[in-house]
Amino acid sequence: MKIRPVGNLLAASAILLLVMSGAARADQVFADDLIVQGSLCVGFDCVNDEPFPYDMIRLKENNLRIAIRDASDPDSSAGGDWQITANDSASGGLNWFSFDDLSSGTIPFRIAGGAPTDSLYLAATGRLGLGTTDPESTLHVGGSLRIDGDLVVTGGLRAGRVEAASLTRDGRATVTFAVPYARDYAITLTPLLANAKGNPNVVVVSRDENGFTFAIAGKPSDYAEIVWTTRFTGEF
């Protein structure tokens, strides 16, 4: 019977442990379908016996990203890369959920943390509600609306109450109005019928110190003058 030195046996055991440890950390490639009947946790902060109340898939670490890398040939087919991002990775950054266009380096869609419930609601009818769960039109805004830029209307236009403008009448039959958010923008109203002289009866209300005149109900002899008494406030 041969007896091996104890030192050589310990060295061989240590080498075996190192090999096994390296194999456990190696990438695993499955050439077949992978079926997980339990839950899945991915990330450096996942622990043994991770609790899964209702989660089927959980991402758990301090930088959460799901990248979609399209391996298609960009010269022959669509092959843009996208990413789903949760929160800013910088210290002290913002909380958000976004869809990122990695190919162009833009973030076309972002939801800030703390946004109210039903801030964006797409109904089964295809109507979009902003701040409402019962959109009555293709786009229904449940609150105030601000437009910085041109507004083009190609169909019919219906107007209701505009809270930004108010009209009051005093004993002199003077109508005073205020447009607190007018700034340098103009409000233009175009009647459907021209008057006897063929003028379109364009009614323009805008911020100006010199006043305005306009035709009423298609009668060229009738007019009213709008004079701005103070900024954003005038009378006619």
C-alpha positions in Angstrom: 0.0 0.0 0.0 1.3 3.4 -1.0 0.7 6.5 1.2 0.5 9.9 -0.5 2.0 12.9 1.3 -0.7 14.9 3.0 0.6 18.2 1.5 0.0 17.0 -2.1 -3.5 15.8 -1.2 -4.4 19.2 0.2 -3.0 21.0 -2.8 -5.1 18.7 -5.2 -8.2 19.3 -3.1 -7.7 23.1 -3.3 -7.2 23.0 -7.1 -10.4 20.9 -7.4 -12.4 23.4 -5.4 -11.1 26.3 -7.5 -12.1 24.5 -10.7 -15.6 23.8 -9.4 -16.0 27.4 -8.2 -15.0 28.7 -11.6 -17.4 26.3 -13.4 -20.3 27.5 -11.1 -19.6 31.1 -12.2 -19.3 30.4 -15.9 -21.9 31.5 -18.4 -24.6 28.9 -19.1 -26.0 28.5 -22.6 -29.2 26.6 -23.1 -29.8 25.3 -26.7 -33.4 24.3 -25.8 -36.4 26.1 -24.3 -36.1 27.1 -20.6 -39.2 26.7 -18.5 -39.3 28.1 -15.0 -42.3 27.1 -12.9 -41.4 29.4 -10.0 -40.4 33.0 -9.9 -37.2 34.6 -11.3 -35.0 37.2 -9.6 -32.2 38.9 -11.6 -29.6 41.3 -10.2 -26.7 41.6 -7.7 -29.1 42.2 -4.8 -31.1 39.0 -5.2 -30.6 36.7 -2.1 -31.2 33.1 -1.3 -34.8 32.4 -0.3 -35.9 35.6 -2.0 -39.5 36.2 -1.1 -41.9 36.5 -4.1 -45.4 37.6 -2.9 -46.8 37.9 -6.4 -43.8 38.6 -8.6 -43.1 36.4 -11.5 -40.0 38.3 -12.7 -38.1 40.6 -10.4 -35.1 42.9 -11.2 -33.2 43.8 -8.1 -30.2 46.1 -8.0 -29.3 49.8 -8.2 -29.2 50.1 -12.0 -32.2 48.6 -13.7 -32.2 48.4 -17.5 -33.8 46.1 -20.0 -32.0 46.4 -23.3 -33.4 45.3 -26.7 -30.6 44.8 -29.1 -31.7 44.1 -32.7 -29.2 42.0 -34.5 -30.8 42.6 -37.9 -28.8 44.1 -40.7 -29.6 47.9 -40.6 -29.0 48.2 -44.3 -31.7 45.7 -45.2 -34.3 45.9 -42.5 -35.4 47.7 -39.4 -32.9 47.2 -36.6 -33.2 50.0 -34.0 -32.1 49.3 -30.4 -34.3 50.2 -27.5 -34.2 50.1 -23.7 -36.6 50.2 -20.8 -35.1 52.2 -18.0 -36.2 52.6 -14.3 -34.8 55.6 -12.5 -31.7 57.7 -13.0 -28.4 55.9 -12.4 -26.7 59.0 -11.0 -26.6 59.6 -7.2 -29.4 61.9 -6.3 -31.1 61.5 -9.6 -34.8 61.4 -10.5 -37.3 58.6 -10.3 -38.8 57.8 -13.7 -39.8 55.0 -16.1 -38.9 55.4 -19.7 -38.6 53.9 -23.1 -35.3 54.9 -24.6 -34.3 55.0 -28.3 -30.7 53.8 -28.0 -30.0 54.2 -31.8 -30.8 57.9 -31.8 -29.9 58.6 -28.1 -33.4 60.0 -27.3 -36.0 59.3 -24.6 -39.4 59.7 -26.5 -41.5 58.5 -23.6 -41.0 59.1 -19.9 -43.2 58.8 -16.7 -42.0 60.7 -13.7 -42.2 59.2 -10.3 -45.2 60.5 -8.3 -47.4 61.2 -11.3 -51.1 61.2 -10.4 -53.3 58.2 -11.0 -54.8 58.2 -14.6 -52.5 60.9 -15.8 -52.6 59.0 -19.2 -55.6 56.8 -19.9 -56.3 55.0 -23.2 -59.8 53.8 -23.3 -61.1 50.7 -25.1 -62.7 53.0 -27.6 -59.2 54.3 -28.6 -59.9 57.7 -27.0 -57.1 59.2 -25.0 -57.8 60.8 -21.6 -55.3 63.1 -19.8 -56.4 63.3 -16.2 -59.7 61.5 -16.9 -60.8 57.9 -17.2 -63.9 58.7 -19.3 -62.6 60.4 -22.4 -65.5 61.7 -24.5 -63.5 62.7 -27.6 -60.4 61.4 -29.4 -58.4 63.6 -27.0 -60.0 64.6 -23.7 -58.1 66.9 -21.3 -59.4 66.9 -17.8 -58.1 70.3 -16.8 -56.4 73.3 -18.3 -54.6 73.2 -21.6 -51.6 75.2 -22.8 -50.3 75.3 -26.3 -46.9 76.8 -27.1 -47.0 77.0 -30.8 -49.4 76.9 -33.7 -52.8 75.2 -33.5 -54.2 74.0 -36.8 -57.8 72.9 -37.0 -58.9 71.1 -40.3 -62.4 70.1 -39.1 -65.2 71.7 -37.2 -64.4 73.7 -34.1 -66.7 74.0 -31.1 -66.0 76.4 -28.3 -67.3 76.4 -24.8 -66.5 78.3 -21.7 -63.0 79.8 -21.7 -62.0 80.6 -18.1 -58.9 82.6 -19.1 -61.1 85.3 -20.5 -63.9 87.2 -18.6 -66.5 89.8 -19.6 -68.2 92.3 -17.3 -70.7 95.2 -18.1 -71.1 98.4 -16.2 -73.8 101.1 -16.3 -72.3 102.9 -19.3 -72.8 99.8 -21.5 -69.1 99.3 -21.6 -67.9 95.7 -21.9 -64.7 95.1 -20.0 -62.7 91.9 -20.6 -59.5 90.4 -19.4 -57.2 87.9 -21.0 -54.7 87.2 -18.2 -52.6 84.7 -20.3 -52.7 86.5 -23.6 -49.1 87.8 -23.5 -48.2 88.6 -27.1 -50.5 86.0 -28.7 -53.6 86.9 -30.7 -57.1 85.5 -30.7 -58.5 85.4 -34.3 -62.2 84.8 -35.1 -63.3 84.5 -38.7 -67.1 84.6 -39.5 -68.4 82.2 -42.1 -70.2 84.8 -44.2 -68.7 87.9 -45.9 -70.4 91.3 -45.6 -71.9 93.3 -48.4 -68.5 94.7 -49.5 -67.0 91.2 -49.6 -64.8 91.6 -46.6 -64.3 88.5 -44.5 -65.2 90.3 -41.2 -62.1 89.0 -39.5 -62.2 89.7 -35.8 -58.8 90.0 -34.1 -58.1 90.5 -30.5 -54.5 90.9 -29.5 -52.2 92.8 -27.2 -51.8 96.3 -28.7 -51.8 99.8 -27.3 -53.6 101.4 -30.3 -57.0 99.6 -30.2 -58.9 97.7 -32.9 -62.1 97.9 -35.0 -64.1 95.0 -36.5 -67.3 94.4 -38.3 -70.3 92.8 -36.6 -72.8 90.3 -38.1 -71.9 91.2 -41.7 -72.9 94.8 -41.4 -70.0 97.0 -42.6 -71.5 100.1 -40.9 -71.4 98.6 -37.5 -68.2 98.4 -35.6 -66.7 98.2 -32.2 -63.4 99.5 -31.0 -61.3 97.5 -28.6 -58.9 99.6 -26.4 -56.4 98.1 -24.1 -56.6 100.0 -20.8 -53.9 98.1 -19.0 -51.8 95.0 -19.9 -54.1 92.1 -20.7 -57.2 94.1 -20.0 -59.3 96.1 -22.4 -62.8 97.4 -23.2 -65.0 98.1 -26.2 
